[in-house]
């Protein structure tokens, strides 16, 4: 596995925050006791946070490139 780049590290940070928020909202940190729906919600929160961060970073790059290419 290769080392994560700066964008991936930022995405992991947001994914971790979202996962932590999900765990706090459940009030149950023992994943073995989670329902299937709770587990799916956790995965959605983590993966969604990761993808959301990468998309936001890409939008920032696109906006910066648009500014310099006009």
C-alpha positions in Angstrom: 0.0 0.0 0.0 1.3 3.4 -0.9 1.5 6.4 1.5 -1.6 8.6 1.5 -1.2 11.9 -0.2 -2.3 15.3 1.3 -5.8 15.1 -0.3 -6.3 11.6 1.0 -5.2 12.5 4.5 -7.6 15.4 4.5 -10.4 13.0 3.3 -9.5 10.5 6.0 -9.7 13.3 8.6 -13.2 14.2 7.6 -14.2 10.5 7.3 -12.9 9.9 10.9 -14.8 12.9 12.2 -18.0 11.7 10.6 -17.5 8.2 11.9 -16.9 9.5 15.4 -20.0 11.7 15.2 -22.0 8.6 14.2 -20.7 6.6 17.1 -21.4 9.4 19.5 -25.0 9.7 18.2 -25.6 6.0 18.8 -24.3 6.1 22.3 -22.8 2.7 21.7 -19.2 2.2 20.8 -19.3 -1.6 20.9 -19.8 -2.4 17.2 -20.6 -6.0 17.9 -23.9 -4.8 19.5 -24.9 -2.6 16.5 -27.8 -3.5 14.3 -27.3 -4.0 10.6 -28.9 -0.5 10.0 -26.5 1.1 12.5 -23.5 -0.6 10.8 -24.7 0.6 7.4 -25.2 4.1 8.7 -21.6 4.1 10.1 -20.2 2.9 6.8 -22.2 5.5 4.9 -21.0 8.3 7.3 -17.3 7.3 6.9 -17.3 6.6 3.1 -19.5 9.6 2.5 -17.2 11.9 4.5 -14.2 10.6 2.5 -15.8 11.1 -0.9 -17.3 14.5 0.1 -13.9 15.7 1.1 -12.3 14.6 -2.2 -15.1 16.2 -4.2 -14.8 19.5 -2.3 -11.0 19.5 -2.9 -11.5 18.8 -6.6 -14.0 21.7 -6.8 -11.5 24.0 -5.2 -8.8 23.0 -7.7 -11.3 23.5 -10.6 -12.2 26.9 -9.3 -8.6 27.9 -8.9 -7.8 26.7 -12.4 -10.7 28.6 -13.8 -9.4 31.8 -12.3 -6.0 31.5 -13.8 -7.1 30.3 -17.2 -9.4 33.2 -17.9 
